[in-house]
Amino acid sequence: MKRKKTKQPVNLDDVVKAMRRGNREGEQEVLGPGFHAVHRVHRSRKTYTRKTKHKTAPDD
């Protein structure tokens, strides 16, 4: 004889946990594994860099 499984009510905590897990897995599919910052700091145009691709002609 098989026993009947009793269903437990779904908690709000369980729902939130499932949504977070789904969002994290979806983000990893798109962006790859690891941490990815959502908001980045706005860097000033005057920030010094030696790379030629960032150098622009000075505005006169």
PQR file with spaces between the fields and no chain letter, atoms N, CA, C, O and H, PARSE charges and radii, in Angstrom:
ATOM       1  N    MET     1       0.826   -1.187    0.000 -0.4000 1.5000
ATOM       2  CA   MET     1       0.000    0.000    0.000 -0.0000 2.0000
ATOM       3  C    MET     1       0.870    1.251    0.000  0.5500 1.7000
ATOM       4  O    MET     1       1.890    1.327    0.684 -0.5500 1.4000
ATOM       5  N    LYS     2       0.440    2.208   -0.776 -0.4000 1.5000
ATOM       6  CA   LYS     2       1.137    3.481   -0.811 -0.0000 2.0000
ATOM       7  C    LYS     2       0.482    4.446    0.160  0.5500 1.7000
ATOM       8  O    LYS     2      -0.739    4.482    0.320 -0.5500 1.4000
ATOM       9  H    LYS     2      -0.389    2.145   -1.332  0.4000 1.0000
ATOM      10  N    ARG     3       1.325    5.213    0.791 -0.4000 1.5000
ATOM      11  CA   ARG     3       0.799    6.220    1.699 -0.0000 2.0000
ATOM      12  C    ARG     3       0.449    7.478    0.923  0.5500 1.7000
ATOM      13  O    ARG     3       1.073    7.806   -0.086 -0.5500 1.4000
ATOM      14  H    ARG     3       2.316    5.184    0.661  0.4000 1.0000
ATOM      15  N    LYS     4      -0.556    8.166    1.414 -0.4000 1.5000
ATOM      16  CA   LYS     4      -0.920    9.435    0.812 -0.0000 2.0000
ATOM      17  C    LYS     4       0.040   10.507    1.299  0.5500 1.7000
ATOM      18  O    LYS     4       0.334   10.597    2.490 -0.5500 1.4000
ATOM      19  H    LYS     4      -1.063    7.900    2.234  0.4000 1.0000
ATOM      20  N    LYS     5       0.516   11.304    0.385 -0.4000 1.5000
ATOM      21  CA   LYS     5       1.394   12.399    0.760 -0.0000 2.0000
ATOM      22  C    LYS     5       0.533   13.587    1.160  0.5500 1.7000
ATOM      23  O    LYS     5      -0.391   13.974    0.444 -0.5500 1.4000
ATOM      24  H    LYS     5       0.276   11.231   -0.584  0.4000 1.0000
ATOM      25  N    THR     6       0.847   14.150    2.298 -0.4000 1.5000
ATOM      26  CA   THR     6       0.104   15.321    2.739 -0.0000 2.0000
ATOM      27  C    THR     6       0.776   16.553    2.169  0.5500 1.7000
ATOM      28  O    THR     6       1.996   16.704    2.239 -0.5500 1.4000
ATOM      29  H    THR     6       1.597   13.836    2.880  0.4000 1.0000
ATOM      30  N    LYS     7      -0.033   17.425    1.608 -0.4000 1.5000
ATOM      31  CA   LYS     7       0.499   18.654    1.032 -0.0000 2.0000
ATOM      32  C    LYS     7       0.581   19.713    2.117  0.5500 1.7000
ATOM      33  O    LYS     7      -0.370   19.944    2.864 -0.5500 1.4000
ATOM      34  H    LYS     7      -1.023   17.302    1.552  0.4000 1.0000
ATOM      35  N    GLN     8       1.743   20.348    2.184 -0.4000 1.5000
ATOM      36  CA   GLN     8       1.900   21.429    3.133 -0.0000 2.0000
ATOM      37  C    GLN     8       1.569   22.741    2.438  0.5500 1.7000
ATOM      38  O    GLN     8       1.842   22.890    1.247 -0.5500 1.4000
ATOM      39  H    GLN     8       2.516   20.160    1.578  0.4000 1.0000
ATOM      40  N    PRO     9       0.993   23.683    3.150 -0.5600 1.5000
ATOM      41  CA   PRO     9       0.671   24.967    2.509  0.2800 2.0000
ATOM      42  C    PRO     9       1.949   25.701    2.083  0.5500 1.7000
ATOM      43  O    PRO     9       2.992   25.582    2.726 -0.5500 1.4000
ATOM      44  N    VAL    10       1.846   26.446    1.010 -0.4000 1.5000
ATOM      45  CA   VAL    10       2.981   27.176    0.480 -0.0000 2.0000
ATOM      46  C    VAL    10       3.143   28.474    1.273  0.5500 1.7000
ATOM      47  O    VAL    10       2.202   29.260    1.390 -0.5500 1.4000
ATOM      48  H    VAL    10       0.999   26.543    0.488  0.4000 1.0000
ATOM      49  N    ASN    11       4.327   28.687    1.809 -0.4000 1.5000
ATOM      50  CA   ASN    11       4.604   29.911    2.559 -0.0000 2.0000
ATOM      51  C    ASN    11       5.068   31.003    1.623  0.5500 1.7000
ATOM      52  O    ASN    11       5.536   30.732    0.517 -0.5500 1.4000
ATOM      53  H    ASN    11       5.091   28.049    1.713  0.4000 1.0000
ATOM      54  N    LEU    12       4.936   32.232    2.067 -0.4000 1.5000
ATOM      55  CA   LEU    12       5.431   33.360    1.292 -0.0000 2.0000
ATOM      56  C    LEU    12       6.951   33.303    1.196  0.5500 1.7000
ATOM      57  O    LEU    12       7.520   33.691    0.176 -0.5500 1.4000
ATOM      58  H    LEU    12       4.556   32.452    2.966  0.4000 1.0000
ATOM      59  N    ASP    13       7.613   32.825    2.245 -0.4000 1.5000
ATOM      60  CA   ASP    13       9.071   32.694    2.228 -0.0000 2.0000
ATOM      61  C    ASP    13       9.527   31.724    1.148  0.5500 1.7000
ATOM      62  O    ASP    13      10.532   31.958    0.477 -0.5500 1.4000
ATOM      63  H    ASP    13       7.150   32.510    3.074  0.4000 1.0000
ATOM      64  N    ASP    14       8.781   30.631    0.983 -0.4000 1.5000
ATOM      65  CA   ASP    14       9.129   29.649   -0.044 -0.0000 2.0000
ATOM      66  C    ASP    14       8.980   30.246   -1.448  0.5500 1.7000
ATOM      67  O    ASP    14       9.785   29.980   -2.340 -0.5500 1.4000
ATOM      68  H    ASP    14       7.964   30.441    1.528  0.4000 1.0000
ATOM      69  N    VAL    15       7.945   31.047   -1.619 -0.4000 1.5000
ATOM      70  CA   VAL    15       7.716   31.669   -2.922 -0.0000 2.0000
ATOM      71  C    VAL    15       8.843   32.646   -3.252  0.5500 1.7000
ATOM      72  O    VAL    15       9.343   32.669   -4.377 -0.5500 1.4000
ATOM      73  H    VAL    15       7.291   31.263   -0.894  0.4000 1.0000
ATOM      74  N    VAL    16       9.243   33.458   -2.261 -0.4000 1.5000
ATOM      75  CA   VAL    16      10.309   34.429   -2.476 -0.0000 2.0000
ATOM      76  C    VAL    16      11.619   33.721   -2.770  0.5500 1.7000
ATOM      77  O    VAL    16      12.376   34.138   -3.646 -0.5500 1.4000
ATOM      78  H    VAL    16       8.837   33.440   -1.347  0.4000 1.0000
ATOM      79  N    LYS    17      11.884   32.649   -2.034 -0.4000 1.5000
ATOM      80  CA   LYS    17      13.114   31.888   -2.243 -0.0000 2.0000
ATOM      81  C    LYS    17      13.147   31.284   -3.652  0.5500 1.7000
ATOM      82  O    LYS    17      14.191   31.293   -4.303 -0.5500 1.4000
ATOM      83  H    LYS    17      11.268   32.310   -1.322  0.4000 1.0000
ATOM      84  N    ALA    18      12.020   30.766   -4.119 -0.4000 1.5000
ATOM      85  CA   ALA    18      11.955   30.175   -5.455 -0.0000 2.0000
ATOM      86  C    ALA    18      12.142   31.246   -6.537  0.5500 1.7000
ATOM      87  O    ALA    18      12.798   30.996   -7.548 -0.5500 1.4000
ATOM      88  H    ALA    18      11.172   30.759   -3.590  0.4000 1.0000
ATOM      89  N    MET    19      11.569   32.432   -6.328 -0.4000 1.5000
ATOM      90  CA   MET    19      11.726   33.511   -7.306 -0.0000 2.0000
ATOM      91  C    MET    19      13.176   33.977   -7.384  0.5500 1.7000
ATOM      92  O    MET    19      13.695   34.208   -8.476 -0.5500 1.4000
ATOM      93  H    MET    19      11.036   32.635   -5.507  0.4000 1.0000
ATOM      94  N    ARG    20      13.826   34.114   -6.241 -0.4000 1.5000
ATOM      95  CA   ARG    20      15.231   34.530   -6.229 -0.0000 2.0000
ATOM      96  C    ARG    20      16.106   33.503   -6.927  0.5500 1.7000
ATOM      97  O    ARG    20      17.003   33.856   -7.693 -0.5500 1.4000
ATOM      98  H    ARG    20      13.404   33.926   -5.354  0.4000 1.0000
ATOM      99  N    ARG    21      15.842   32.240   -6.661 -0.4000 1.5000
ATOM     100  CA   ARG    21      16.640   31.187   -7.288 -0.0000 2.0000
ATOM     101  C    ARG    21      16.441   31.196   -8.805  0.5500 1.7000
ATOM     102  O    ARG    21      17.400   31.052   -9.563 -0.5500 1.4000
ATOM     103  H    ARG    21      15.114   31.954   -6.039  0.4000 1.0000
ATOM     104  N    GLY    22      15.202   31.364   -9.238 -0.4000 1.5000
ATOM     105  CA   GLY    22      14.920   31.411  -10.673 -0.0000 2.0000
ATOM     106  C    GLY    22      15.580   32.603  -11.340  0.5500 1.7000
ATOM     107  O    GLY    22      16.127   32.482  -12.436 -0.5500 1.4000
ATOM     108  H    GLY    22      14.422   31.480   -8.623  0.4000 1.0000
ATOM     109  N    ASN    23      15.533   33.762  -10.678 -0.4000 1.5000
ATOM     110  CA   ASN    23      16.172   34.952  -11.242 -0.0000 2.0000
ATOM     111  C    ASN    23      17.681   34.775  -11.340  0.5500 1.7000
ATOM     112  O    ASN    23      18.295   35.164  -12.333 -0.5500 1.4000
ATOM     113  H    ASN    23      15.090   33.861   -9.788  0.4000 1.0000
ATOM     114  N    ARG    24      18.275   34.187  -10.305 -0.4000 1.5000
ATOM     115  CA   ARG    24      19.722   33.976  -10.297 -0.0000 2.0000
ATOM     116  C    ARG    24      20.125   33.010  -11.408  0.5500 1.7000
ATOM     117  O    ARG    24      21.117   33.243  -12.099 -0.5500 1.4000
ATOM     118  H    ARG    24      17.776   33.871   -9.498  0.4000 1.0000
ATOM     119  N    GLU    25      19.370   31.933  -11.586 -0.4000 1.5000
ATOM     120  CA   GLU    25      19.704   30.966  -12.636 -0.0000 2.0000
ATOM     121  C    GLU    25      19.529   31.583  -14.026  0.5500 1.7000
ATOM     122  O    GLU    25      20.334   31.335  -14.924 -0.5500 1.4000
ATOM     123  H    GLU    25      18.564   31.744  -11.025  0.4000 1.0000
ATOM     124  N    GLY    26      18.486   32.378  -14.199 -0.4000 1.5000
ATOM     125  CA   GLY    26      18.271   33.042  -15.487 -0.0000 2.0000
ATOM     126  C    GLY    26      19.375   34.028  -15.814  0.5500 1.7000
ATOM     127  O    GLY    26      19.811   34.126  -16.961 -0.5500 1.4000
ATOM     128  H    GLY    26      17.832   32.580  -13.469  0.4000 1.0000
ATOM     129  N    GLU    27      19.826   34.758  -14.805 -0.4000 1.5000
ATOM     130  CA   GLU    27      20.910   35.722  -15.006 -0.0000 2.0000
ATOM     131  C    GLU    27      22.212   35.011  -15.358  0.5500 1.7000
ATOM     132  O    GLU    27      22.981   35.497  -16.186 -0.5500 1.4000
ATOM     133  H    GLU    27      19.472   34.678  -13.874  0.4000 1.0000
ATOM     134  N    GLN    28      22.461   33.870  -14.737 -0.4000 1.5000
ATOM     135  CA   GLN    28      23.685   33.122  -15.032 -0.0000 2.0000
ATOM     136  C    GLN    28      23.649   32.529  -16.432  0.5500 1.7000
ATOM     137  O    GLN    28      24.696   32.372  -17.061 -0.5500 1.4000
ATOM     138  H    GLN    28      21.836   33.474  -14.063  0.4000 1.0000
ATOM     139  N    GLU    29      22.466   32.199  -16.929 -0.4000 1.5000
ATOM     140  CA   GLU    29      22.361   31.706  -18.307 -0.0000 2.0000
ATOM     141  C    GLU    29      22.716   32.804  -19.303  0.5500 1.7000
ATOM     142  O    GLU    29      23.375   32.549  -20.311 -0.5500 1.4000
ATOM     143  H    GLU    29      21.616   32.326  -16.418  0.4000 1.0000
ATOM     144  N    VAL    30      22.280   34.013  -19.016 -0.4000 1.5000
ATOM     145  CA   VAL    30      22.505   35.124  -19.933 -0.0000 2.0000
ATOM     146  C    VAL    30      23.938   35.650  -19.839  0.5500 1.7000
ATOM     147  O    VAL    30      24.609   35.822  -20.856 -0.5500 1.4000
ATOM     148  H    VAL    30      21.745   34.220  -18.197  0.4000 1.0000
ATOM     149  N    LEU    31      24.404   35.906  -18.606 -0.4000 1.5000
ATOM     150  CA   LEU    31      25.681   36.577  -18.408 -0.0000 2.0000
ATOM     151  C    LEU    31      26.844   35.652  -18.096  0.5500 1.7000
ATOM     152  O    LEU    31      27.997   36.080  -18.151 -0.5500 1.4000
ATOM     153  H    LEU    31      23.858   35.767  -17.779  0.4000 1.0000
ATOM     154  N    GLY    32      26.575   34.406  -17.772 -0.4000 1.5000
ATOM     155  CA   GLY    32      27.635   33.488  -17.391 -0.0000 2.0000
ATOM     156  C    GLY    32      27.781   33.447  -15.884  0.5500 1.7000
ATOM     157  O    GLY    32      27.183   34.261  -15.181 -0.5500 1.4000
ATOM     158  H    GLY    32      25.638   34.058  -17.727  0.4000 1.0000
ATOM     159  N    PRO    33      28.567   32.511  -15.381 -0.5600 1.5000
ATOM     160  CA   PRO    33      28.704   32.366  -13.939  0.2800 2.0000
ATOM     161  C    PRO    33      29.493   33.507  -13.316  0.5500 1.7000
ATOM     162  O    PRO    33      30.260   34.188  -13.995 -0.5500 1.4000
ATOM     163  N    GLY    34      29.300   33.705  -12.034 -0.4000 1.5000
ATOM     164  CA   GLY    34      30.041   34.727  -11.309 -0.0000 2.0000
ATOM     165  C    GLY    34      29.198   35.948  -11.019  0.5500 1.7000
ATOM     166  O    GLY    34      28.018   36.007  -11.365 -0.5500 1.4000
ATOM     167  H    GLY    34      28.676   33.151  -11.482  0.4000 1.0000
ATOM     168  N    PHE    35      29.811   36.906  -10.390 -0.4000 1.5000
ATOM     169  CA   PHE    35      29.121   38.143   -9.996 -0.0000 2.0000
ATOM     170  C    PHE    35      29.143   39.153  -11.127  0.5500 1.7000
ATOM     171  O    PHE    35      30.166   39.336  -11.788 -0.5500 1.4000
ATOM     172  H    PHE    35      30.770   36.859  -10.110  0.4000 1.0000
ATOM     173  N    HIS    36      28.017   39.806  -11.349 -0.4000 1.5000
ATOM     174  CA   HIS    36      27.911   40.856  -12.360 -0.0000 2.0000
ATOM     175  C    HIS    36      27.209   42.044  -11.733  0.5500 1.7000
ATOM     176  O    HIS    36      26.077   41.924  -11.264 -0.5500 1.4000
ATOM     177  H    HIS    36      27.186   39.658  -10.812  0.4000 1.0000
ATOM     178  N    ALA    37      27.872   43.187  -11.722 -0.4000 1.5000
ATOM     179  CA   ALA    37      27.292   44.389  -11.145 -0.0000 2.0000
ATOM     180  C    ALA    37      26.171   44.895  -12.039  0.5500 1.7000
ATOM     181  O    ALA    37      26.299   44.916  -13.264 -0.5500 1.4000
ATOM     182  H    ALA    37      28.791   43.285  -12.103  0.4000 1.0000
ATOM     183  N    VAL    38      25.081   45.299  -11.419 -0.4000 1.5000
ATOM     184  CA   VAL    38      23.952   45.816  -12.172 -0.0000 2.0000
ATOM     185  C    VAL    38      24.138   47.302  -12.419  0.5500 1.7000
ATOM     186  O    VAL    38      23.903   47.788  -13.526 -0.5500 1.4000
ATOM     187  H    VAL    38      24.977   45.281  -10.424  0.4000 1.0000
ATOM     188  N    HIS    39      24.560   48.025  -11.386 -0.4000 1.5000
ATOM     189  CA   HIS    39      24.774   49.458  -11.507 -0.0000 2.0000
ATOM     190  C    HIS    39      26.266   49.732  -11.433  0.5500 1.7000
ATOM     191  O    HIS    39      26.957   49.200  -10.563 -0.5500 1.4000
ATOM     192  H    HIS    39      24.751   47.630  -10.487  0.4000 1.0000
ATOM     193  N    ARG    40      26.753   50.541  -12.321 -0.4000 1.5000
ATOM     194  CA   ARG    40      28.162   50.884  -12.323 -0.0000 2.0000
ATOM     195  C    ARG    40      28.330   52.360  -12.011  0.5500 1.7000
ATOM     196  O    ARG    40      27.438   53.168  -12.268 -0.5500 1.4000
ATOM     197  H    ARG    40      26.193   50.973  -13.027  0.4000 1.0000
ATOM     198  N    VAL    41      29.475   52.699  -11.459 -0.4000 1.5000
ATOM     199  CA   VAL    41      29.776   54.076  -11.127 -0.0000 2.0000
ATOM     200  C    VAL    41      30.071   54.844  -12.400  0.5500 1.7000
ATOM     201  O    VAL    41      30.792   54.359  -13.272 -0.5500 1.4000
ATOM     202  H    VAL    41      30.200   52.042  -11.251  0.4000 1.0000
ATOM     203  N    HIS    42      29.516   56.043  -12.508 -0.4000 1.5000
ATOM     204  CA   HIS    42      29.765   56.871  -13.683 -0.0000 2.0000
ATOM     205  C    HIS    42      31.152   57.484  -13.571  0.5500 1.7000
ATOM     206  O    HIS    42      31.432   58.234  -12.637 -0.5500 1.4000
ATOM     207  H    HIS    42      28.931   56.437  -11.799  0.4000 1.0000
ATOM     208  N    ARG    43      32.010   57.166  -14.517 -0.4000 1.5000
ATOM     209  CA   ARG    43      33.372   57.702  -14.503 -0.0000 2.0000
ATOM     210  C    ARG    43      33.392   59.028  -15.240  0.5500 1.7000
ATOM     211  O    ARG    43      32.740   59.189  -16.271 -0.5500 1.4000
ATOM     212  H    ARG    43      31.782   56.557  -15.276  0.4000 1.0000
ATOM     213  N    SER    44      34.130   59.956  -14.715 -0.4000 1.5000
ATOM     214  CA   SER    44      34.260   61.275  -15.315 -0.0000 2.0000
ATOM     215  C    SER    44      35.034   61.178  -16.627  0.5500 1.7000
ATOM     216  O    SER    44      35.874   60.296  -16.807 -0.5500 1.4000
ATOM     217  H    SER    44      34.660   59.826  -13.877  0.4000 1.0000
ATOM     218  N    ARG    45      34.736   62.097  -17.532 -0.4000 1.5000
ATOM     219  CA   ARG    45      35.470   62.128  -18.792 -0.0000 2.0000
ATOM     220  C    ARG    45      36.911   62.537  -18.562  0.5500 1.7000
ATOM     221  O    ARG    45      37.792   62.231  -19.365 -0.5500 1.4000
ATOM     222  H    ARG    45      34.054   62.813  -17.386  0.4000 1.0000
ATOM     223  N    LYS    46      37.144   63.237  -17.451 -0.4000 1.5000
ATOM     224  CA   LYS    46      38.477   63.714  -17.146 -0.0000 2.0000
ATOM     225  C    LYS    46      39.337   62.679  -16.429  0.5500 1.7000
ATOM     226  O    LYS    46      40.498   62.955  -16.127 -0.5500 1.4000
ATOM     227  H    LYS    46      36.428   63.486  -16.799  0.4000 1.0000
ATOM     228  N    THR    47      38.805   61.512  -16.155 -0.4000 1.5000
ATOM     229  CA   THR    47      39.573   60.476  -15.475 -0.0000 2.0000
ATOM     230  C    THR    47      40.776   60.078  -16.330  0.5500 1.7000
ATOM     231  O    THR    47      40.635   59.798  -17.520 -0.5500 1.4000
ATOM     232  H    THR    47      37.862   61.288  -16.401  0.4000 1.0000
ATOM     233  N    TYR    48      41.928   60.056  -15.730 -0.4000 1.5000
ATOM     234  CA   TYR    48      43.164   59.776  -16.461 -0.0000 2.0000
ATOM     235  C    TYR    48      43.267   58.301  -16.819  0.5500 1.7000
ATOM     236  O    TYR    48      43.019   57.433  -15.982 -0.5500 1.4000
ATOM     237  H    TYR    48      42.043   60.283  -14.763  0.4000 1.0000
ATOM     238  N    THR    49      43.626   58.027  -18.040 -0.4000 1.5000
ATOM     239  CA   THR    49      43.910   56.677  -18.486 -0.0000 2.0000
ATOM     240  C    THR    49      44.971   56.739  -19.584  0.5500 1.7000
ATOM     241  O    THR    49      45.017   57.691  -20.364 -0.5500 1.4000
ATOM     242  H    THR    49      43.828   58.732  -18.720  0.4000 1.0000
ATOM     243  N    ARG    50      45.805   55.733  -19.634 -0.4000 1.5000
ATOM     244  CA   ARG    50      46.879   55.719  -20.628 -0.0000 2.0000
ATOM     245  C    ARG    50      46.487   55.023  -21.923  0.5500 1.7000
ATOM     246  O    ARG    50      47.202   55.110  -22.921 -0.5500 1.4000
ATOM     247  H    ARG    50      45.768   54.960  -19.001  0.4000 1.0000
ATOM     248  N    LYS    51      45.364   54.339  -21.906 -0.4000 1.5000
ATOM     249  CA   LYS    51      44.978   53.582  -23.088 -0.0000 2.0000
ATOM     250  C    LYS    51      44.608   54.507  -24.240  0.5500 1.7000
ATOM     251  O    LYS    51      43.914   55.507  -24.053 -0.5500 1.4000
ATOM     252  H    LYS    51      44.783   54.268  -21.095  0.4000 1.0000
ATOM     253  N    THR    52      45.083   54.158  -25.440 -0.4000 1.5000
ATOM     254  CA   THR    52      44.850   55.021  -26.593 -0.0000 2.0000
ATOM     255  C    THR    52      43.381   55.045  -26.985  0.5500 1.7000
ATOM     256  O    THR    52      42.909   56.047  -27.521 -0.5500 1.4000
ATOM     257  H    THR    52      45.647   53.346  -25.592  0.4000 1.0000
ATOM     258  N    LYS    53      42.662   53.988  -26.737 -0.4000 1.5000
ATOM     259  CA   LYS    53      41.252   53.981  -27.129 -0.0000 2.0000
ATOM     260  C    LYS    53      40.418   54.944  -26.295  0.5500 1.7000
ATOM     261  O    LYS    53      39.327   55.330  -26.713 -0.5500 1.4000
ATOM     262  H    LYS    53      43.046   53.173  -26.302  0.4000 1.0000
ATOM     263  N    HIS    54      40.916   55.342  -25.114 -0.4000 1.5000
ATOM     264  CA   HIS    54      40.203   56.277  -24.257 -0.0000 2.0000
ATOM     265  C    HIS    54      40.648   57.712  -24.460  0.5500 1.7000
ATOM     266  O    HIS    54      39.985   58.638  -23.991 -0.5500 1.4000
ATOM     267  H    HIS    54      41.802   55.028  -24.775  0.4000 1.0000
ATOM     268  N    LYS    55      41.754   57.909  -25.147 -0.4000 1.5000
ATOM     269  CA   LYS    55      42.267   59.260  -25.345 -0.0000 2.0000
ATOM     270  C    LYS    55      41.473   59.935  -26.460  0.5500 1.7000
ATOM     271  O    LYS    55      41.229   59.353  -27.518 -0.5500 1.4000
ATOM     272  H    LYS    55      42.292   57.157  -25.527  0.4000 1.0000
ATOM     273  N    THR    56      41.084   61.158  -26.197 -0.4000 1.5000
ATOM     274  CA   THR    56      40.351   61.931  -27.204 -0.0000 2.0000
ATOM     275  C    THR    56      41.084   63.247  -27.402  0.5500 1.7000
ATOM     276  O    THR    56      41.920   63.638  -26.588 -0.5500 1.4000
ATOM     277  H    THR    56      41.282   61.631  -25.338  0.4000 1.0000
ATOM     278  N    ALA    57      40.764   63.913  -28.476 -0.4000 1.5000
ATOM     279  CA   ALA    57      41.389   65.217  -28.735 -0.0000 2.0000
ATOM     280  C    ALA    57      40.855   66.191  -27.696  0.5500 1.7000
ATOM     281  O    ALA    57      39.663   66.174  -27.387 -0.5500 1.4000
ATOM     282  H    ALA    57      40.084   63.596  -29.137  0.4000 1.0000
ATOM     283  N    PRO    58      41.715   67.032  -27.159 -0.5600 1.5000
ATOM     284  CA   PRO    58      41.259   67.999  -26.155  0.2800 2.0000
ATOM     285  C    PRO    58      40.303   69.005  -26.788  0.5500 1.7000
ATOM     286  O    PRO    58      40.486   69.431  -27.928 -0.5500 1.4000
ATOM     287  N    ASP    59      39.284   69.373  -26.021 -0.4000 1.5000
ATOM     288  CA   ASP    59      38.313   70.347  -26.508 -0.0000 2.0000
ATOM     289  C    ASP    59      38.881   71.745  -26.334  0.5500 1.7000
ATOM     290  O    ASP    59      39.146   72.171  -25.210 -0.5500 1.4000
ATOM     291  H    ASP    59      39.136   69.027  -25.094  0.4000 1.0000
ATOM     292  N    ASP    60      39.070   72.461  -27.432 -0.4000 1.5000
ATOM     293  CA   ASP    60      39.611   73.823  -27.362 -0.0000 2.0000
ATOM     294  C    ASP    60      38.598   74.804  -27.888  0.5500 1.7000
ATOM     295  O    ASP    60      38.860   76.006  -27.915 -0.5500 1.4000
ATOM     296  H    ASP    60      38.855   72.115  -28.345  0.4000 1.0000
